[in-house]
Amino acid sequence: MNQIAMKQIADYLEHGYLVLEGFVEEAQCLAVRGRAEAIVEEFDFGGDISVFSTTEQSHAQDEYFLTSAYAVRCFLENGVDIGKLGEGEVPAVNKIGHALHDLDPVFERFSYTPELIGLLEELGYEKPAFIQSMYIFKSPGLGGEVVPHCDHSFLWTEPQSVCALWFAVDDATCENGCLWVQPGGHRQPPKTRFRLEGAGTVTDVLDESPYDRDAFVPVEVPRGTLVVMHGQMPHYSEHNYSPLPRHAYTLHAIDTACEYLSDNWLQRGDTLRLIA
Ligand SMILES: O=C(O)CCC(=O)C(=O)O
């Protein structure tokens, strides 16, 4: 059965993103939501922890981040100080990454579905693989902004093949920090490239011009919506100042028929699982 119509494929190629309401059922969303909360509850925050921030890059030097390529790890909201937490207090988590889909059975069931695999085939993927997954909490009042970027900058293939499969686990609105995209912006080359250098990472600036925020539109969607984004699609999300949560789960697919660069930050080696 087709997941998308020819017209939707044409729209995706034209605009660089596609909004598929009702792609997953509420029960599926609630299953990953519950599991993500349990992972945080059970997580050992006593050890080495790196605060994940998209406004600073210092954390990226941290082993904790680089070795999360094949792990299920929590990353804290910027500014959260583990040392100041009370006994038994759970810190504010920004996200869980980056191999939930391969290491956690609940996320694995959500990710490797015939519908999603069919969709990738219809988008022209020859040998698709999910290179990473993230569960993003965007908690009420705490969820930090994600600055404008495109995913090709982080998961570079030649030619470009990455796409984001972004699932609204909660309703996403302008109030609680929905995605913003720049329609047609996927035709511009990436402005940066984040890659390995030595034991750490660097960001190469390829184009110094700022993103034109006026060119972005909000993607307000109900729970169960799948937003597919081309790897060169500029996107961002704002801080969640509202009292409502905005959980999302995102998978990044690549075509392994393309060359995955050996200095991309995320290296899966032999653990990368081909979908079909
Ligand atoms: O969910 C968000 O707020 C942003 C996610 C994002 O930018 C990404 O997955 O690349």
The ligand as an SDF file (V2000), in Angstrom:
LIG
                    3D

 10  9  0  0  0  0  0  0  0  0999 V2000
   12.3130   18.9290   17.9050 O   0  0  0  0  0  0  0  0  0  0  0  0
   12.9300   19.9870   17.8150 C   0  0  0  0  0  0  0  0  0  0  0  0
   12.6530   20.9420   18.5160 O   0  0  0  0  0  0  0  0  0  0  0  0
   14.0430   20.1500   16.8210 C   0  0  0  0  0  0  0  0  0  0  0  0
   14.5700   18.8520   16.3070 C   0  0  0  0  0  0  0  0  0  0  0  0
   15.6670   19.0290   15.3210 C   0  0  0  0  0  0  0  0  0  0  0  0
   16.0700   20.0850   14.9810 O   0  0  0  0  0  0  0  0  0  0  0  0
   16.2800   17.8600   14.7200 C   0  0  0  0  0  0  0  0  0  0  0  0
   15.8940   16.7360   15.0500 O   0  0  0  0  0  0  0  0  0  0  0  0
   17.1840   18.0470   13.8830 O   0  0  0  0  0  0  0  0  0  0  0  0
  1  2  2  0
  2  3  1  0
  2  4  1  0
  4  5  1  0
  5  6  1  0
  6  7  2  0
  6  8  1  0
  8  9  2  0
  8 10  1  0
M  END
$$$$
